[in-house]
Amino acid sequence: MPDMSYTPSYPSMDRQAHERIEVETITEHPDIEKPIFPISEIGQTFPEQDPTGRFKNIVQTAQAAIRTGAGTLQLVMMTPPEQPIGGRFKSYGKEVRDALREVAKASEVKIRGIEMPTSMNNLSGYDPQRHRFSEEVRKRYMDEIRDGIRFAAEVTNGGGIDMVSWEFQRGINDAEWNKEKEFSLPSGKKVKTKLFFSPGEIETIQVVDTERGDVSVVRAGETVWLPKDPKTGKDLVDDKGNPKINPETGKLELMPWQWDDFKRMSEKVKDDDTGEPYGAENVEKFFFSEQTKAQLKSLEGMEYTYLRNLKQNQEAIEQLSKRLSDGRITQEKFEELKKDHLKEIDHWRRSAEGNAQQAQQLKDQIKRMSPVKNYALQRSINSYAEAGVWAHQESIVHGNHIADPIHIGPEIGWPQFYGSHPKEWASLILKAREQMKKLLTTEYRTDWDGKQLLDINGKPMVDEKTGEKITKDQWSILPAEKKALADNPYFVPGMTQEQAAEEARKHLKGMFDTSHVGMFLQHFRPDLPWEQRVKEFEKWYLEQIDWLADMNKKEDIIGGIQAVDTATGAHAHLPPGQGILPVVKAVRKLKEQGGLKGYIVSEGHEEEKFGEGRILLKTWEQFGAHVNRQYFPAGGPPPLQWSREFSNNYFGRTYSPMFIFGAYAPSNEFKLWSELPLE
């Protein structure tokens, strides 16, 4: 006979709160399995400002989240760094920071992360309004990141800081990860198609002027006419080496080049600057170089014509001088004709100078051209590496009370931007770690390949006499004042490569948002019926999770997870289980297969308008967490299921009950004759 001294706990309006329950009366099958995560591991986000308009401040929004039962919190900053008043880290002084820290400490909860406002969406410095890369924008964001790191050290006792990763815009249809795959249509017919397709997307070629930050864009489908063979890359010349002339038109012969021709020939045609083939990484530079060279040739041709005209006028003056000396023309006529020729000379000189100036600027521009994908990614890598060093430094300064090492990293972004695909996101983190290792172990500043010295502003150092760039090999012969300009302020003397790698691993981690990956559904197999489309997408989604779990097990790149759902694939913030994504399966895989050490929070705040607390309650429900769990003796009843504990009660409902609960009700069928809900 089991011990019946155990009495389950019930809300006061349940009939069972007033009656003794025998074990035999429980007809549901008890949940004897261990929950996926204990409640203490599943928390929620809370906003810097109350979005409902009730004007709660940051301390009050934290208290409201704590009262719902959250044991883990993530602060979501909302004020853009451009906004001078109304929020941001600079708005919270010492007493407010102390209050926030004490509220969390008194409630025994942890504020384990900070999400930067979505207006901060890259560390490459990309300014979408001006369509350029700006050092001013990058610095503004980096300053805000640094303030956030200090705030985390002082208030949250450590944890993660993340910002959504929109490092640069790139297409979906031609993305490297968008591979062709064979599929079966509902009719049974098999087709080979790409997994993702964005209707109306225009494939573009983007390069950036690395000095000015300006981005140039053209359509990849445009035809470029060149005096070169697209199959060999060689100039179109006749047997004598002269440019080929079309016999029918009498004009220079040209051949059409398509984007695929540039891709293919990039492995053969050499870059004038490096002397090496452009390669797949620099196809965009190859494309723009050839286009720019056409303008350059035109300018140089016109310059030659102008100089020839100038010379002809100079020769004409010489002939006039001879005619004057021979007495064939008068002095008056000579002066008149000479004046006209001098005007011509001045005109042709100015025209030649203008063309020469433009030609030189184009030559310099070609040298400064870089594909956006290379330039932007490297800037982001450098920025995250620098922020990782700051997190390392603050963790040392505040080491006495920081429970979790401060880490910084990207939050997985949206499909149309780099940083949204799991492989892009992971690569960004790992490359930033490598760069952070260099910052910690390199005594002086170098460029991205480590061969060229940079000054304190990150510009290439040049020899004042020759104008040539100073290389790493010339370091030993530099004067002391020059060396000071190239000193690396983040260098830690005596730190080994292994120690630097461990610090980078500790302080550079990312935030994985389950809903952001779910946004790929908007571009996934639009030719399929909705139900099949969702089913096929779930397979792809979980494949990415499997890959990410393996990566996290090896590299520990996930600092936290925002468990969020969506009903359509559009950007949304629904609690898990209220949409179509396999959120629970994904998080379980990352925890069990990937050895997840980071925190988990629900960001499903969009349903708070249907009932406060749903952001957390619905998440707990989906993850099978036990509530009111307490000790029970051997042979006694196990913890009750969620449905018996909460979901069948009035707590967490989106609507008012239509009946009186528990012992207060005269009968189970009792209702008001009007059937109005009881408030």
Summary of the structure (lengths in Angstrom):
residues: 679
radius of gyration: 34.4
end to end distance: 43.2
largest distance: 142.2
contacts: 2113
relative contact order: 0.12
helix: 42%
strand: 16%
